[in-house]
């Protein structure tokens, strides 16, 4: 990693935490650190700025926005094939939710006629051509978006170019395929929402299920996103930390995203209330800003995890201790 610091002992390459990247003093090697949380915050902000937080967020946001349309088309085409696994009437509920969403972002004429006809055709029949073309484009753009996330996280953890670029690209493609498969399974449930989800159960259960869903739907959705983001922080670097060490960054990313989304909503409300509309550009601008803040939150979470690992390094495992003992010099026996 380009550091001139000498190891403390021959086993340090194995026993010291992998996040020791040589960009500054190692906080835990020279005695106790005062005001650690203040320094963790400072380290997070300074390293995020040095690692081009805004540039990495913009790159990931661009690829996410570019992959959205073909991904949605491909998912819609696949949903038309898998909805027969769900109870009767599910396709109508999914269709209603899609049209509610379309009417929020498009004019009524465009949502009902231009886009709506395409949605109806795909959902009713399942279009293999739409699935194939949409998947090819979404795989290219989506894997690029995932590659941008992986690169941002590895840079945050001080592991940039540790993994070969070609290997990293195929690794990002694999992560995207996993996310795509999960989306195929979860899209109908998310699209149905808490209002229609109880209708999937028998009549005798609906009241109890509705009470549980109304209380737990959004918390479970938020917790699921945090767990998935923590898993991304776990698997993205080549040299991995414990899964629980990614939780603080995931919670921070969720908090940053909520604050940014609230600010974006206030900004859009102000713009539309004062007549400062952008015409046809309003929707893509909103989506780009949404993706930009989401990507920025993910990168900030990774930077925060790295700062915590530097100031609160993990304990050495038994395997690491055995490797350290292996490299200890043997003392001569006393006569």
Secondary structure, DSSP 8 states (H G I E B T S, - for coil): -------SSTTHHHHS-TT--SSS--TTSSS--SSHHHHHHHHHHHHHHHTTHHHHHHHHHHHHHHHHHHHHHHHHHHHHHHGGGS-TTHHHHHHHHHHHHHHHHS-HHIIIIIHHHHHHHHHHH--HHHHHHHHHHHHHHHHHHHHHHHHHHHHHTT-TTTS-HHHHHHHHHHHHHHHHHHHHHHHHHHHHHHHHHGGGS-GGGHHHHHHHHHHHHHHHHHHHHHHHHHHHHHHHSSS---GGGGHHHHHHHHHHHHHHHHHHHHHHHHHHHTT---TTHHHHHHHHHHHHHHHHHHHHHHHHHHHHHHHS-----HHHHHHHHHTS-------
